[in-house]
């Protein structure tokens, strides 16, 4: 599946940091956190999950997200 530039930026954060929350991804990408940025990143994570590139761990209050493939495999 094709990945947009913004989705690739999210994957970069996941590859560099491992399992992280939406808030941590927003902070890493934009150096600020707003409700609209949070919602946008969450939507993009959902799309990446549908494409099979991301999984979420919902066992705690703050869900964490991880990439399902490494950077080398993706490229």
TORMAR-420458 format. One record per residue: residue number from 1; chain; z, y, x of N, C-alpha, C in turn. Coordinates in pm, 1 decimal. Atoms other than C-alpha are relative to their C-alpha. Example, Ala and Ser with C-alpha at 12.3 -4.5 7.8 and 13.67 -1.06 7.14 Angstrom:
residues 2
(1,A,(0.0,-119.0,89.0),(780.0,-450.0,1230.0),(0.0,120.0,90.0)),
(2,A,(-6.0,-119.0,-82.0),(714.0,-106.0,1367.0),(73.0,109.0,-77.0)),
This chain:
residues 75
(1,A,(0.0,-119.2,84.6),(0.0,0.0,0.0),(0.0,123.8,87.8)),
(2,A,(4.0,-125.4,-73.9),(-73.0,351.4,114.1),(133.8,71.0,-9.2)),
(3,A,(-124.9,-74.8,-7.0),(218.7,569.4,217.8),(-34.2,146.0,24.7)),
(4,A,(23.6,-142.9,-18.3),(222.4,947.5,182.7),(73.9,49.6,124.3)),
(5,A,(-64.6,-59.7,-117.1),(327.6,1176.7,466.0),(151.0,14.3,-21.7)),
(6,A,(-142.7,-16.1,29.5),(661.7,1248.4,295.7),(69.9,-135.4,-4.4)),
(7,A,(-57.4,134.6,0.4),(723.2,878.0,233.5),(15.8,-51.3,142.9)),
(8,A,(-8.8,39.3,-139.5),(652.2,817.4,602.0),(117.9,69.2,69.0)),
(9,A,(-114.9,-71.3,-55.4),(911.3,1083.0,690.4),(130.6,-69.0,-39.4)),
(10,A,(-118.8,73.2,45.1),(1166.1,891.8,483.0),(12.9,-130.2,79.0)),
(11,A,(-3.6,122.1,-79.7),(1072.4,568.1,658.8),(45.5,28.8,142.5)),
(12,A,(-44.1,-37.5,-134.9),(1119.6,746.3,993.8),(152.0,11.9,6.0)),
(13,A,(-146.7,-12.8,4.9),(1477.1,833.7,893.8),(63.3,-138.1,-9.1)),
(14,A,(-55.2,134.4,16.3),(1541.1,475.8,782.9),(-15.2,-81.7,128.0)),
(15,A,(19.6,72.9,-125.4),(1394.7,332.8,1105.2),(96.7,49.1,106.7)),
(16,A,(-86.0,-57.3,-103.6),(1604.7,568.2,1318.7),(147.8,-24.8,-29.4)),
(17,A,(-141.6,3.9,34.8),(1935.7,550.6,1128.1),(46.6,-129.1,-65.5)),
(18,A,(-43.2,120.8,70.4),(1934.3,218.9,944.1),(38.6,31.2,-143.1)),
(19,A,(-41.1,-17.6,138.6),(2106.7,192.0,606.2),(69.3,132.8,-24.5)),
(20,A,(-54.8,-132.9,27.0),(2170.4,542.3,474.7),(-10.9,34.0,-148.3)),
(21,A,(2.2,-45.9,139.1),(2235.7,720.2,146.3),(-110.8,103.1,-20.4)),
(22,A,(99.6,-103.5,32.4),(1998.5,956.0,-31.6),(42.0,132.8,62.9)),
(23,A,(-49.0,-126.5,-55.9),(2217.8,1248.4,75.1),(-25.8,8.6,150.4)),
(24,A,(22.2,-0.2,-145.0),(2193.7,1147.8,442.1),(-147.9,17.3,32.6)),
(25,A,(144.1,-16.3,-21.7),(1814.9,1121.8,416.5),(-40.3,144.6,-24.8)),
(26,A,(31.4,-140.4,31.6),(1791.7,1465.1,251.1),(47.5,90.8,113.2)),
(27,A,(-53.1,-83.3,-108.3),(2015.8,1619.3,518.0),(-82.4,-14.5,127.8)),
(28,A,(79.2,23.2,-121.1),(1810.4,1459.1,798.0),(-137.5,65.1,-8.6)),
(29,A,(135.6,-53.5,15.4),(1479.1,1574.9,655.5),(-4.5,151.1,-18.5)),
(30,A,(8.2,-140.6,40.6),(1564.0,1920.3,523.6),(113.9,86.6,50.6)),
(31,A,(-116.2,-73.3,-52.6),(1894.4,2023.8,691.6),(75.5,75.4,-108.2)),
(32,A,(-74.6,-55.7,112.3),(2026.5,2114.8,346.8),(-4.5,-102.1,-112.9)),
(33,A,(-2.0,93.7,112.5),(2109.8,1939.3,23.1),(3.2,79.5,-129.4)),
(34,A,(4.6,-62.3,131.6),(2007.0,2060.1,-321.8),(-28.2,-110.0,-102.2)),
(35,A,(29.2,100.8,102.2),(1983.9,1871.8,-651.0),(-148.9,-36.3,-8.5)),
(36,A,(143.3,28.9,10.3),(1603.7,1904.4,-654.3),(-48.6,-83.3,119.2)),
(37,A,(37.8,80.8,-115.9),(1565.6,1769.1,-298.7),(53.3,-142.1,-14.5)),
(38,A,(-60.5,131.5,21.0),(1801.6,1483.1,-384.5),(-85.5,-82.0,-98.0)),
(39,A,(80.3,68.8,101.1),(1597.1,1393.7,-693.4),(-137.2,-39.3,55.4)),
(40,A,(130.9,28.9,-58.6),(1269.7,1412.8,-501.2),(7.8,-117.9,95.2)),
(41,A,(-14.7,109.6,-96.0),(1389.8,1187.0,-220.1),(31.3,-130.1,-72.9)),
(42,A,(-32.7,119.7,78.0),(1536.7,942.3,-473.1),(-126.4,-57.3,-64.7)),
(43,A,(126.2,45.0,60.2),(1200.9,925.1,-654.1),(-91.9,-63.1,104.1)),
(44,A,(83.8,54.5,-106.2),(1018.3,868.1,-326.8),(54.3,-134.1,49.5)),
(45,A,(-59.7,128.2,-37.5),(1263.7,591.8,-232.9),(-33.5,-107.4,-102.8)),
(46,A,(36.9,95.4,105.6),(1196.4,427.0,-568.7),(-144.7,-45.5,16.4)),
(47,A,(140.3,35.1,-21.2),(822.0,439.9,-497.2),(-16.5,-91.8,120.7)),
(48,A,(6.8,84.3,-118.7),(872.6,295.6,-149.6),(53.1,-140.5,-29.4)),
(49,A,(-53.8,130.5,39.3),(1081.3,16.0,-303.1),(-104.3,-78.1,-80.2)),
(50,A,(106.0,65.5,78.1),(799.7,-59.8,-551.5),(-111.4,-51.9,90.0)),
(51,A,(103.0,40.4,-94.9),(558.9,-80.5,-257.2),(49.9,-108.5,95.0)),
(52,A,(-57.3,105.3,-83.2),(796.6,-321.4,-82.0),(47.2,43.5,136.9)),
(53,A,(-39.4,-50.0,-131.4),(891.8,-97.3,211.0),(148.9,31.3,12.4)),
(54,A,(-141.0,-40.4,-0.7),(1252.5,-17.9,111.8),(78.7,-90.5,-93.6)),
(55,A,(-94.3,69.4,87.0),(1550.0,-206.5,-29.2),(125.8,84.4,-9.3)),
(56,A,(-124.2,-75.1,16.1),(1872.7,-64.0,-165.9),(117.7,-95.3,-12.0)),
(57,A,(-125.7,72.9,12.4),(2229.3,-187.5,-138.3),(83.3,77.8,-100.5)),
(58,A,(-70.3,-68.5,108.5),(2404.1,-99.2,-463.1),(143.8,-48.1,-14.7)),
(59,A,(-133.6,56.8,9.1),(2735.6,-266.4,-382.8),(111.2,105.0,7.0)),
(60,A,(-100.8,-106.1,-3.4),(2916.5,64.5,-325.7),(-46.8,118.7,-83.8)),
(61,A,(32.7,-115.6,84.0),(2924.8,396.3,-511.4),(-124.6,71.3,51.3)),
(62,A,(117.2,-64.5,-59.3),(2681.2,562.3,-270.2),(-95.3,-110.0,44.0)),
(63,A,(98.3,101.9,-35.0),(2379.2,332.5,-263.5),(-61.0,33.5,135.9)),
(64,A,(64.1,-21.5,-129.3),(2228.2,285.1,80.0),(-137.4,-66.1,0.0)),
(65,A,(139.2,44.3,-4.8),(1863.1,230.2,162.9),(-36.2,-39.4,142.4)),
(66,A,(46.5,49.1,-129.1),(1698.0,36.8,444.9),(-147.7,-34.4,-11.0)),
(67,A,(140.5,39.9,-4.8),(1339.9,-25.8,550.2),(-8.1,-152.2,6.4)),
(68,A,(17.1,145.8,0.4),(1215.4,-380.6,490.9),(-84.1,-47.9,118.0)),
(69,A,(80.9,34.8,-118.4),(978.3,-370.7,789.4),(30.3,99.1,110.1)),
(70,A,(-24.3,-93.6,-109.6),(1011.0,-219.1,1133.3),(-125.3,84.1,23.5)),
(71,A,(108.3,-95.6,-26.4),(793.9,60.7,1265.7),(-121.5,-69.7,60.2)),
(72,A,(111.1,66.8,-68.2),(583.2,-165.3,1488.9),(-84.2,-81.4,-98.7)),
(73,A,(71.4,78.7,99.3),(492.4,-396.3,1199.9),(-79.3,90.5,-93.4)),
(74,A,(65.9,-93.9,90.7),(407.5,-99.0,977.7),(-128.2,56.0,61.5)),
(75,A,(114.9,-60.8,-67.7),(175.2,58.0,1233.7),(-105.8,-105.5,20.6)),
